[in-house]
Amino acid sequence: MKKLLIPTFCLFHMVAIFWWTIPYSIGRMILIDNEHSPGVAKLLKEIMLDDYPNVSALLQKYIDATGSQQYWDFFASPNPELHQYLSVCGSVIAYPDQGIMACKDKPLFSNLDTNFERFGSGRSRLYRLTENLTKLEEPVLLEAFTRYYLQHRGKTADGPPVQLVLHQFELHPELKDLPKIGYRMDKIIWVSN
């Protein structure tokens, strides 16, 4: 029984993952434009299980229940070249000789912590958020992030501008004289209007 059950489950899991990774938006565009590629449109319609709503509902429930839709790169990510942190500051003091910027007053938000040994599950979400915000470099997201912490602290967007400071620590494990936290480089990546 086990010899049949385990391969069947593995096959079901692979089918569910494959089905979930189909790019629905592209598939829908091809279906709309099916006069140019009727063969591809028919194949995608079959793969997306449009004619089998019960099967697609079962696969979607399985994907949701197992968490298979998660961003798995986080669990097997490449080694970072930089540790990155964010601070939302009302005003900033710069120390150009050291490449450091600090909030003049208490920050509205900061996940900056040079104690890398305390990196754990509670901090990993903020670390991942920082990583995604800085990679995307999307002004709308940076503004929304800054505005959220303005409102969270009871400040208004009409007040003085606030800065979003990116703190980066360059990591080079092969350099023996490098401080444990690496070289620090800070820069302002967003200023509210």
Backbone as ProteinMPNN parsed JSONL, in Angstrom:
{"seq_chain_A": "MKKLLIPTFCLFHMVAIFWWTIPYSIGRMILIDNEHSPGVAKLLKEIMLDDYPNVSALLQKYIDATGSQQYWDFFASPNPELHQYLSVCGSVIAYPDQGIMACKDKPLFSNLDTNFERFGSGRSRLYRLTENLTKLEEPVLLEAFTRYYLQHRGKTADGPPVQLVLHQFELHPELKDLPKIGYRMDKIIWVSN", "coords_chain_A": {"N_chain_A": [[0.829, -1.204, 0.0], [1.943, 1.263, 0.85], [3.862, 1.573, -1.116], [2.403, 2.362, -3.284], [0.904, 4.524, -2.389], [2.7, 6.624, -1.589], [4.175, 7.375, -4.018], [1.916, 8.231, -5.471], [0.983, 10.391, -3.932], [3.24, 12.082, -4.185], [3.202, 12.581, -6.955], [0.716, 13.899, -7.137], [1.333, 16.162, -5.608], [3.369, 17.335, -7.199], [1.881, 17.887, -9.529], [0.055, 19.74, -8.475], [1.776, 21.873, -7.733], [2.876, 22.498, -10.252], [0.512, 23.249, -11.597], [-0.2, 25.478, -10.066], [1.872, 27.259, -10.64], [1.446, 28.12, -13.219], [1.308, 30.859, -15.366], [-1.255, 32.805, -14.891], [-2.202, 35.318, -15.848], [-0.882, 35.654, -18.314], [-1.789, 33.4, -19.612], [-4.549, 33.966, -19.753], [-4.476, 36.196, -21.435], [-3.593, 35.014, -23.801], [-5.724, 33.32, -24.276], [-7.728, 35.178, -24.785], [-6.795, 36.232, -27.124], [-7.078, 34.14, -28.953], [-7.446, 33.608, -31.66], [-5.102, 33.915, -33.029], [-3.395, 32.004, -32.026], [-4.641, 29.26, -31.722], [-4.059, 26.602, -30.93], [-2.238, 26.79, -28.76], [-3.852, 28.255, -27.03], [-5.917, 26.431, -26.529], [-4.488, 24.369, -25.259], [-3.497, 25.714, -22.959], [-5.919, 26.343, -21.758], [-6.816, 23.838, -21.027], [-4.756, 23.046, -19.268], [-5.028, 24.961, -17.241], [-7.304, 24.108, -16.105], [-9.919, 25.088, -16.499], [-12.299, 23.967, -17.335], [-12.791, 22.188, -15.352], [-13.787, 22.864, -12.55], [-13.991, 21.751, -9.941], [-11.673, 20.207, -9.614], [-9.696, 22.187, -9.894], [-10.363, 23.73, -7.654], [-9.797, 21.895, -5.591], [-7.008, 21.591, -5.925], [-6.216, 24.246, -5.412], [-7.007, 24.527, -2.726], [-5.323, 22.624, -1.579], [-2.784, 23.738, -2.151], [-2.98, 26.115, -0.643], [-3.36, 25.067, 1.963], [-0.997, 23.643, 2.457], [0.905, 25.564, 2.273], [2.413, 25.866, 0.016], [2.684, 27.916, -1.742], [4.485, 29.733, -0.874], [7.315, 31.987, -0.819], [9.985, 30.444, -1.558], [12.649, 30.999, -1.884], [13.581, 32.413, 0.231], [14.199, 30.562, 2.201], [16.263, 29.122, 1.16], [18.183, 30.899, 0.294], [20.707, 32.716, -1.58], [23.971, 33.525, -0.222], [24.051, 36.648, 1.39], [25.408, 39.737, 0.122], [25.265, 42.06, 1.368], [24.132, 43.332, 4.478], [21.054, 44.744, 5.169], [19.19, 47.501, 6.387], [16.467, 49.574, 7.503], [15.543, 52.936, 8.362], [13.146, 55.237, 9.453], [13.229, 58.566, 9.604], [12.752, 61.7, 11.282], [14.521, 63.841, 11.091], [17.903, 63.963, 9.94], [21.243, 63.213, 10.873], [24.358, 63.465, 9.408], [27.398, 61.704, 9.061], [29.82, 62.066, 7.204], [32.515, 61.25, 6.978], [32.595, 58.727, 8.041], [30.658, 57.46, 6.623], [28.144, 57.234, 7.657], [24.761, 57.684, 8.66], [22.416, 59.014, 10.929], [19.391, 59.054, 12.838], [18.241, 62.154, 14.011], [16.466, 62.615, 16.116], [14.401, 60.345, 18.03], [13.807, 57.535, 16.004], [11.01, 57.108, 13.718], [10.596, 54.619, 12.805], [12.743, 51.807, 12.903], [14.76, 49.149, 11.95], [17.335, 48.698, 12.366], [20.057, 46.999, 13.617], [23.025, 46.131, 14.881], [23.797, 43.827, 16.027], [24.222, 40.956, 14.892], [23.878, 38.398, 15.749], [21.493, 38.055, 16.968], [19.629, 37.636, 15.062], [16.6, 36.462, 14.156], [13.434, 34.723, 13.87], [11.446, 36.704, 14.361], [12.723, 39.005, 13.51], [13.359, 38.41, 10.921], [11.247, 38.816, 9.147], [11.086, 41.619, 8.92], [13.607, 42.05, 7.893], [13.413, 40.779, 5.426], [11.411, 42.34, 4.268], [12.784, 44.788, 4.092], [14.792, 44.04, 2.292], [13.26, 43.468, -0.023], [11.99, 45.973, -0.513], [14.209, 47.602, -1.095], [15.343, 46.351, -3.303], [13.367, 46.585, -5.256], [13.104, 49.335, -5.628], [10.94, 51.092, -5.902], [9.216, 54.029, -6.025], [6.547, 54.492, -5.153], [6.044, 52.42, -3.328], [8.029, 52.945, -1.406], [7.172, 55.437, -0.519], [4.658, 54.715, 0.544], [5.456, 53.017, 2.629], [6.888, 54.818, 4.266], [4.854, 56.678, 4.826], [3.067, 55.036, 6.236], [4.426, 54.643, 8.695], [4.555, 57.257, 9.556], [1.831, 57.82, 10.035], [1.346, 55.794, 11.873], [2.742, 56.652, 14.092], [1.249, 58.809, 14.785], [1.731, 61.138, 13.418], [1.366, 63.668, 10.885], [1.119, 63.794, 7.312], [1.36, 66.321, 6.405], [3.191, 67.658, 7.883], [6.682, 68.405, 8.697], [9.119, 67.178, 6.297], [9.999, 63.695, 6.141], [12.68, 61.328, 6.25], [13.705, 58.359, 4.595], [16.018, 56.148, 5.485], [18.539, 54.079, 4.272], [20.466, 51.599, 5.613], [23.412, 49.971, 5.062], [25.522, 47.146, 5.313], [28.443, 46.038, 4.203], [29.551, 42.834, 3.394], [32.345, 40.785, 3.642], [33.548, 37.918, 4.025], [36.05, 36.796, 3.548], [37.959, 38.71, 4.073], [40.094, 39.328, 6.627], [40.619, 41.475, 8.396], [38.361, 42.953, 8.513], [35.694, 44.577, 10.224], [33.348, 42.802, 12.318], [30.707, 43.429, 11.688], [30.975, 44.441, 9.16], [31.657, 46.828, 6.468], [30.081, 49.921, 6.821], [27.551, 51.604, 5.062], [25.515, 54.259, 4.549], [22.55, 55.72, 3.21], [20.158, 58.107, 2.012], [17.104, 57.107, 0.791], [14.565, 57.902, 0.263], [12.54, 60.79, 0.488], [9.915, 62.329, 2.078], [7.27, 64.388, 0.808]], "CA_chain_A": [[0.0, 0.0, 0.0], [2.831, 2.418, 0.906], [4.554, 1.705, -2.398], [1.484, 3.032, -4.205], [0.427, 5.775, -1.797], [3.737, 7.669, -1.59], [4.339, 7.94, -5.364], [0.686, 8.929, -5.851], [1.01, 11.69, -3.252], [4.295, 12.896, -4.813], [2.687, 12.998, -8.252], [-0.313, 14.905, -6.873], [2.017, 17.375, -5.164], [4.019, 17.946, -8.361], [0.826, 18.437, -10.391], [-0.476, 20.942, -7.82], [2.779, 22.93, -7.858], [2.908, 22.88, -11.663], [-0.732, 23.967, -11.894], [-0.184, 26.783, -9.4], [2.871, 28.15, -11.239], [1.025, 28.584, -14.554], [1.059, 32.31, -15.33], [-2.648, 33.0, -15.261], [-2.437, 36.521, -16.634], [-0.442, 35.4, -19.685], [-2.735, 32.433, -20.173], [-5.806, 34.652, -20.088], [-4.242, 37.042, -22.611], [-3.536, 34.135, -24.969], [-7.086, 32.852, -24.536], [-8.473, 36.271, -25.398], [-6.264, 36.408, -28.473], [-6.909, 32.766, -29.418], [-7.502, 33.446, -33.109], [-3.74, 33.876, -33.53], [-2.732, 30.779, -31.57], [-5.703, 28.411, -31.146], [-3.505, 25.411, -30.297], [-1.707, 27.174, -27.455], [-4.991, 28.65, -26.204], [-6.618, 25.215, -26.096], [-3.617, 23.684, -24.302], [-3.503, 26.459, -21.695], [-7.245, 26.216, -21.139], [-6.845, 22.514, -20.4], [-3.82, 23.031, -18.143], [-5.562, 25.801, -16.165], [-8.452, 23.374, -15.566], [-11.126, 25.925, -16.536], [-13.482, 23.122, -17.505], [-12.87, 21.291, -14.202], [-13.699, 23.733, -11.373], [-13.792, 20.987, -8.706], [-10.262, 19.828, -9.543], [-8.9, 23.39, -9.615], [-10.633, 24.115, -6.261], [-9.047, 20.96, -4.757], [-5.59, 21.954, -6.005], [-6.015, 25.524, -4.733], [-7.09, 24.269, -1.284], [-4.1, 21.912, -1.207], [-1.695, 24.717, -2.181], [-3.157, 27.009, 0.504], [-3.21, 24.325, 3.22], [0.394, 23.224, 2.657], [1.799, 26.719, 2.192], [3.311, 25.648, -1.118], [2.797, 29.142, -2.528], [5.441, 30.632, -0.23], [8.515, 32.371, -1.544], [10.948, 29.509, -0.979], [14.005, 31.524, -1.985], [13.97, 32.9, 1.553], [14.715, 29.465, 3.001], [17.478, 28.617, 0.534], [18.669, 32.057, -0.444], [22.162, 32.813, -1.667], [24.565, 34.332, 0.84], [23.94, 38.071, 1.065], [26.614, 40.546, 0.061], [24.996, 43.207, 2.229], [23.034, 43.345, 5.442], [20.362, 45.998, 4.912], [18.214, 47.908, 7.391], [15.807, 50.843, 7.205], [15.1, 53.822, 9.438], [12.328, 56.378, 9.049], [13.712, 59.622, 10.498], [12.24, 63.057, 11.124], [15.671, 64.581, 10.587], [19.061, 63.076, 9.865], [22.596, 63.724, 11.069], [25.285, 62.701, 8.565], [28.811, 61.638, 9.407], [30.352, 61.63, 5.911], [33.819, 60.583, 7.099], [32.359, 57.326, 8.386], [29.601, 56.919, 5.763], [27.037, 56.897, 8.549], [23.674, 58.629, 8.914], [21.628, 58.612, 12.095], [18.237, 59.902, 13.122], [18.546, 63.185, 15.013], [15.589, 62.271, 17.239], [14.001, 58.931, 18.016], [13.24, 57.203, 14.688], [9.627, 56.662, 13.643], [10.762, 53.169, 12.629], [14.093, 51.368, 12.569], [15.103, 47.755, 12.233], [18.793, 48.669, 12.429], [20.632, 46.328, 14.775], [24.325, 45.596, 14.457], [24.035, 42.56, 16.718], [23.714, 39.981, 13.932], [23.636, 37.102, 16.366], [20.114, 37.984, 17.42], [18.753, 37.516, 13.895], [15.702, 35.335, 14.354], [12.198, 34.733, 13.097], [10.755, 37.975, 14.475], [13.451, 40.013, 12.743], [13.519, 38.003, 9.533], [10.2, 39.431, 8.316], [11.505, 42.992, 8.635], [14.783, 41.967, 7.036], [12.918, 40.442, 4.085], [10.722, 43.539, 3.79], [13.839, 45.726, 3.708], [15.424, 43.515, 1.08], [12.341, 43.644, -1.151], [11.812, 47.401, -0.797], [15.411, 48.177, -1.702], [15.553, 45.756, -4.627], [12.369, 47.084, -6.199], [13.333, 50.766, -5.837], [9.664, 51.639, -6.379], [8.876, 55.199, -5.201], [5.215, 54.373, -4.546], [6.169, 51.552, -2.154], [8.822, 53.653, -0.404], [6.299, 56.464, 0.053], [3.646, 54.04, 1.367], [6.145, 52.544, 3.832], [7.164, 55.994, 5.082], [3.567, 57.231, 5.27], [2.518, 54.143, 7.254], [5.046, 54.914, 9.991], [4.122, 58.598, 9.96], [0.488, 57.682, 10.614], [1.449, 54.894, 13.024], [3.24, 57.449, 15.219], [0.349, 59.94, 15.017], [2.198, 62.317, 12.696], [0.626, 63.911, 9.648], [1.95, 63.946, 6.124], [1.502, 67.753, 6.14], [4.273, 68.172, 8.724], [7.994, 68.451, 8.039], [9.427, 65.942, 5.569], [10.752, 62.638, 6.813], [13.596, 60.616, 5.357], [13.855, 56.919, 4.716], [17.47, 55.917, 5.389], [18.971, 52.696, 4.061], [21.752, 51.268, 6.25], [23.956, 48.759, 4.456], [26.783, 46.654, 5.845], [29.049, 45.169, 3.196], [30.133, 41.64, 4.009], [33.408, 40.091, 2.919], [34.103, 36.986, 5.014], [37.439, 36.432, 3.294], [38.842, 39.746, 4.596], [40.251, 39.051, 8.058], [40.662, 42.697, 9.203], [37.065, 43.626, 8.428], [34.884, 44.44, 11.443], [32.357, 41.728, 12.235], [29.482, 43.895, 11.037], [31.281, 44.856, 7.796], [31.733, 48.26, 6.22], [28.743, 50.507, 6.861], [27.259, 52.622, 4.065], [24.143, 54.722, 4.718], [22.102, 56.712, 2.238], [18.727, 58.43, 2.021], [16.489, 56.587, -0.433], [13.254, 58.524, 0.049], [12.188, 61.943, 1.307], [8.494, 62.631, 1.882], [6.996, 65.786, 0.397]], "C_chain_A": [[0.868, 1.26, 0.0], [3.515, 2.668, -0.43], [3.679, 2.4, -3.433], [1.092, 4.42, -3.686], [1.451, 6.906, -1.889], [3.977, 8.219, -2.997], [3.098, 8.709, -5.844], [0.639, 10.313, -5.214], [2.044, 12.617, -3.891], [3.845, 13.413, -6.172], [1.624, 14.084, -8.085], [0.322, 16.234, -6.465], [2.686, 18.082, -6.348], [3.0, 18.557, -9.32], [0.273, 19.726, -9.792], [0.497, 22.105, -7.945], [2.838, 23.422, -9.302], [1.673, 23.698, -12.018], [-0.703, 25.372, -11.292], [0.781, 27.765, -10.064], [2.516, 28.606, -12.648], [0.746, 30.083, -14.47], [-0.349, 32.634, -15.826], [-2.865, 34.228, -16.137], [-2.019, 36.319, -18.09], [-1.388, 34.423, -20.354], [-4.047, 33.075, -20.585], [-5.627, 35.536, -21.319], [-4.207, 36.193, -23.877], [-4.933, 33.64, -25.304], [-7.929, 33.928, -25.204], [-8.066, 36.422, -26.857], [-6.11, 35.049, -29.16], [-7.026, 32.582, -30.924], [-6.101, 33.362, -33.715], [-3.014, 32.588, -33.13], [-3.754, 29.844, -30.933], [-5.157, 27.159, -30.449], [-2.986, 25.695, -28.892], [-2.844, 27.539, -26.511], [-5.723, 27.421, -25.675], [-5.809, 24.465, -25.039], [-3.624, 24.391, -22.946], [-4.843, 26.349, -20.986], [-7.374, 24.87, -20.427], [-5.95, 22.483, -19.154], [-4.362, 23.84, -16.966], [-6.823, 25.205, -15.543], [-9.728, 24.224, -15.509], [-12.397, 25.095, -16.648], [-13.695, 22.162, -16.322], [-12.768, 22.096, -12.904], [-13.471, 22.978, -10.053], [-12.328, 20.59, -8.526], [-9.413, 21.049, -9.217], [-9.135, 23.875, -8.186], [-9.86, 23.205, -5.294], [-7.555, 21.315, -4.752], [-5.318, 23.264, -5.267], [-6.071, 25.343, -3.217], [-5.839, 23.554, -0.791], [-2.917, 22.885, -1.135], [-1.784, 25.629, -0.959], [-2.876, 26.291, 1.828], [-1.752, 23.95, 3.5], [1.375, 24.394, 2.635], [2.763, 26.613, 1.032], [3.49, 26.893, -1.978], [3.82, 30.103, -1.943], [6.643, 30.892, -1.12], [9.676, 31.578, -0.963], [12.385, 29.977, -1.092], [14.503, 32.009, -0.621], [14.631, 31.792, 2.376], [16.002, 28.877, 2.433], [18.107, 29.735, -0.291], [20.189, 32.033, -0.559], [22.701, 33.678, -0.527], [24.489, 35.806, 0.47], [25.309, 38.737, 0.995], [26.498, 41.738, 0.996], [23.96, 42.828, 3.269], [22.381, 44.701, 5.265], [19.301, 46.255, 5.974], [17.649, 49.259, 6.989], [15.529, 51.611, 8.482], [14.265, 54.926, 8.816], [12.622, 57.471, 10.069], [13.027, 60.954, 10.211], [13.321, 63.976, 10.598], [16.9, 63.7, 10.758], [20.343, 63.846, 10.157], [23.526, 62.834, 10.239], [26.699, 62.807, 9.114], [29.541, 61.14, 8.157], [31.693, 60.91, 5.989], [33.655, 59.088, 7.338], [31.317, 56.674, 7.492], [28.348, 56.567, 6.539], [26.025, 58.039, 8.6], [22.88, 58.097, 10.094], [20.452, 59.555, 12.236], [18.622, 60.887, 14.217], [17.743, 62.926, 16.284], [15.291, 60.783, 17.181], [13.363, 58.611, 16.655], [11.768, 56.808, 14.783], [9.584, 55.141, 13.476], [12.233, 52.905, 12.383], [14.232, 49.89, 12.899], [16.621, 47.572, 12.252], [19.246, 48.035, 13.743], [21.934, 45.699, 14.321], [24.691, 44.314, 15.181], [23.457, 41.43, 15.864], [23.431, 38.62, 14.548], [22.213, 36.945, 16.825], [19.137, 37.867, 16.269], [17.896, 36.268, 14.049], [14.403, 35.542, 13.615], [11.459, 36.063, 13.183], [11.406, 39.054, 13.638], [13.507, 39.66, 11.266], [12.449, 38.608, 8.63], [10.577, 40.855, 7.954], [12.714, 43.003, 7.713], [14.355, 41.683, 5.603], [12.191, 41.63, 3.472], [11.745, 44.565, 3.309], [14.482, 45.3, 2.396], [14.539, 43.754, -0.14], [12.152, 45.112, -1.507], [13.026, 47.982, -1.509], [15.693, 47.592, -3.076], [14.608, 46.368, -5.651], [12.588, 48.553, -6.56], [12.09, 51.448, -6.409], [9.247, 52.8, -5.49], [7.521, 55.096, -4.509], [5.276, 53.513, -3.28], [6.961, 52.232, -1.042], [7.989, 54.737, 0.273], [5.25, 55.832, 0.972], [4.25, 53.557, 2.683], [6.377, 53.712, 4.794], [5.876, 56.569, 5.66], [2.934, 56.369, 6.362], [3.101, 54.472, 8.625], [4.796, 56.34, 10.468], [2.778, 58.503, 10.669], [0.516, 56.83, 11.868], [1.906, 55.642, 14.278], [2.402, 58.697, 15.473], [0.808, 61.227, 14.362], [1.349, 62.483, 11.442], [1.596, 64.094, 8.498], [2.165, 65.424, 5.79], [2.658, 68.369, 6.917], [5.593, 68.225, 7.969], [8.308, 67.132, 7.348], [10.201, 64.949, 6.433], [11.597, 61.903, 5.779], [13.573, 59.125, 5.657], [15.327, 56.622, 4.442], [17.72, 54.422, 5.25], [20.353, 52.531, 4.685], [22.225, 49.957, 5.636], [25.305, 48.429, 5.084], [27.336, 45.654, 4.837], [29.774, 44.025, 3.89], [31.191, 41.024, 3.096], [34.074, 39.134, 3.89], [35.574, 36.658, 4.79], [38.432, 37.498, 3.781], [38.923, 39.637, 6.109], [40.187, 40.308, 8.924], [39.333, 43.449, 9.212], [36.323, 43.492, 9.756], [33.791, 43.4, 11.242], [31.1, 42.165, 11.484], [29.732, 44.354, 9.604], [31.404, 46.362, 7.684], [30.329, 48.821, 6.143], [28.631, 51.627, 5.826], [25.79, 53.015, 4.22], [23.803, 55.728, 3.628], [20.599, 56.922, 2.385], [18.144, 57.94, 0.703], [15.121, 57.172, -0.706], [13.091, 59.697, 0.989], [10.727, 62.266, 1.023], [8.331, 64.097, 1.498], [6.261, 66.536, 1.478]], "O_chain_A": [[0.594, 2.208, -0.735], [3.725, 3.813, -0.831], [4.207, 2.98, -4.382], [0.967, 5.368, -4.46], [1.095, 8.032, -2.233], [3.984, 9.438, -3.164], [3.22, 9.717, -6.54], [0.295, 11.294, -5.874], [1.769, 13.796, -4.115], [4.089, 14.573, -6.501], [1.633, 15.077, -8.812], [-0.098, 17.298, -6.92], [2.576, 19.301, -6.48], [3.236, 19.635, -9.866], [0.046, 20.698, -10.513], [0.074, 23.224, -8.237], [2.849, 24.628, -9.547], [1.784, 24.734, -12.674], [-1.129, 26.336, -11.927], [0.538, 28.971, -10.054], [3.241, 29.421, -13.218], [0.015, 30.523, -13.583], [-0.592, 32.723, -17.029], [-3.649, 34.17, -17.085], [-2.718, 36.762, -19.001], [-1.747, 34.591, -21.519], [-4.593, 32.764, -21.643], [-6.525, 35.619, -22.157], [-4.73, 36.603, -24.913], [-5.295, 33.546, -26.476], [-8.744, 33.635, -26.079], [-8.899, 36.707, -27.718], [-5.129, 34.822, -29.869], [-6.732, 31.498, -31.426], [-5.929, 32.8, -34.797], [-2.111, 32.142, -33.837], [-3.733, 29.655, -29.717], [-5.744, 26.704, -29.468], [-3.254, 24.944, -27.955], [-2.817, 27.181, -25.333], [-6.104, 27.378, -24.505], [-6.36, 23.986, -24.049], [-3.745, 23.744, -21.906], [-4.899, 26.272, -19.758], [-7.971, 24.78, -19.354], [-6.344, 21.956, -18.114], [-4.177, 23.449, -15.814], [-7.349, 25.739, -14.566], [-10.522, 24.093, -14.578], [-13.444, 25.473, -16.122], [-14.671, 21.412, -16.3], [-11.747, 22.015, -12.221], [-12.83, 23.507, -9.145], [-11.804, 20.631, -7.413], [-8.518, 20.98, -8.374], [-8.207, 24.384, -7.557], [-9.328, 23.682, -4.292], [-6.92, 21.334, -3.697], [-4.308, 23.386, -4.574], [-5.271, 25.939, -2.496], [-5.347, 23.847, 0.299], [-2.143, 22.859, -0.177], [-0.772, 25.89, -0.308], [-2.226, 26.849, 2.712], [-1.324, 23.942, 4.654], [2.553, 24.22, 2.947], [3.834, 27.218, 1.065], [4.358, 26.922, -2.851], [4.002, 31.197, -2.479], [6.946, 30.129, -2.038], [10.284, 31.999, 0.021], [13.265, 29.402, -0.451], [15.705, 32.011, -0.357], [15.532, 32.067, 3.169], [16.748, 28.209, 3.148], [18.51, 29.527, -1.436], [20.875, 31.413, 0.254], [21.964, 34.471, 0.059], [24.83, 36.176, -0.653], [26.241, 38.359, 1.706], [27.498, 42.351, 1.369], [23.019, 42.09, 2.978], [23.077, 45.715, 5.215], [18.603, 45.337, 6.405], [18.27, 50.001, 6.229], [15.309, 51.027, 9.543], [14.628, 55.483, 7.78], [12.306, 57.33, 11.251], [12.756, 61.295, 9.059], [13.052, 64.814, 9.737], [16.932, 62.809, 11.607], [20.501, 64.992, 9.735], [23.488, 61.609, 10.349], [27.13, 63.866, 9.569], [29.85, 59.954, 8.045], [31.98, 60.05, 5.157], [34.474, 58.284, 6.893], [31.102, 55.465, 7.58], [27.578, 55.7, 6.126], [26.396, 59.213, 8.586], [22.694, 56.889, 10.243], [20.507, 60.708, 11.809], [19.243, 60.52, 15.214], [18.275, 63.008, 17.391], [15.868, 60.055, 16.373], [12.476, 59.336, 16.205], [11.328, 56.248, 15.787], [8.662, 54.473, 13.943], [12.903, 53.698, 11.721], [13.867, 49.442, 13.987], [17.128, 46.453, 12.166], [18.868, 48.476, 14.828], [21.931, 44.82, 13.46], [25.776, 43.771, 14.974], [22.327, 40.996, 16.09], [22.801, 37.775, 13.912], [21.756, 35.825, 17.054], [17.93, 37.987, 16.476], [18.412, 35.15, 14.068], [14.294, 36.463, 12.805], [10.898, 36.515, 12.185], [10.719, 39.929, 13.11], [13.69, 40.549, 10.434], [12.719, 38.885, 7.461], [10.409, 41.265, 6.805], [12.831, 43.872, 6.849], [14.882, 42.285, 4.668], [12.341, 41.899, 2.28], [11.585, 45.146, 2.235], [14.687, 46.119, 1.5], [15.026, 44.198, -1.18], [12.154, 45.462, -2.687], [12.874, 48.776, -2.437], [16.237, 48.286, -3.935], [15.005, 46.639, -6.785], [12.287, 48.966, -7.68], [12.195, 52.287, -7.304], [8.95, 52.59, -4.314], [7.369, 55.572, -3.384], [4.639, 53.836, -2.277], [6.61, 52.114, 0.131], [8.082, 54.935, 1.484], [4.982, 56.352, 2.055], [3.622, 53.676, 3.735], [6.096, 53.607, 5.988], [5.814, 56.905, 6.842], [2.335, 56.893, 7.301], [2.365, 54.571, 9.606], [4.824, 56.599, 11.672], [2.604, 59.037, 11.765], [-0.208, 57.107, 12.825], [1.503, 55.303, 15.39], [2.783, 59.549, 16.276], [0.325, 62.303, 14.712], [0.693, 61.542, 10.998], [2.744, 64.495, 8.688], [3.04, 65.758, 4.992], [3.06, 69.497, 6.63], [5.62, 68.104, 6.744], [7.819, 66.082, 7.765], [10.953, 65.329, 7.33], [11.267, 61.865, 4.594], [13.442, 58.697, 6.803], [15.821, 56.815, 3.331], [17.186, 53.611, 6.007], [21.293, 53.24, 4.327], [21.518, 48.95, 5.685], [26.118, 49.313, 5.35], [26.781, 44.573, 4.641], [30.515, 44.231, 4.851], [30.941, 40.779, 1.916], [35.069, 39.493, 4.52], [36.274, 36.284, 5.731], [39.626, 37.217, 3.89], [37.923, 39.834, 6.8], [39.749, 40.233, 10.072], [39.215, 44.486, 9.866], [36.317, 42.416, 10.353], [33.362, 43.153, 10.115], [30.503, 41.385, 10.743], [28.771, 44.635, 8.889], [31.273, 47.084, 8.672], [29.471, 48.254, 5.466], [29.506, 52.488, 5.729], [24.91, 52.174, 4.037], [24.659, 56.491, 3.181], [19.87, 56.032, 2.823], [18.623, 58.305, -0.371], [14.565, 56.969, -1.785], [13.462, 59.614, 2.159], [10.341, 62.455, -0.131], [9.169, 64.935, 1.834], [5.949, 67.715, 1.309]]}, "name": "protein", "num_of_chains": 1, "seq": "MKKLLIPTFCLFHMVAIFWWTIPYSIGRMILIDNEHSPGVAKLLKEIMLDDYPNVSALLQKYIDATGSQQYWDFFASPNPELHQYLSVCGSVIAYPDQGIMACKDKPLFSNLDTNFERFGSGRSRLYRLTENLTKLEEPVLLEAFTRYYLQHRGKTADGPPVQLVLHQFELHPELKDLPKIGYRMDKIIWVSN"}
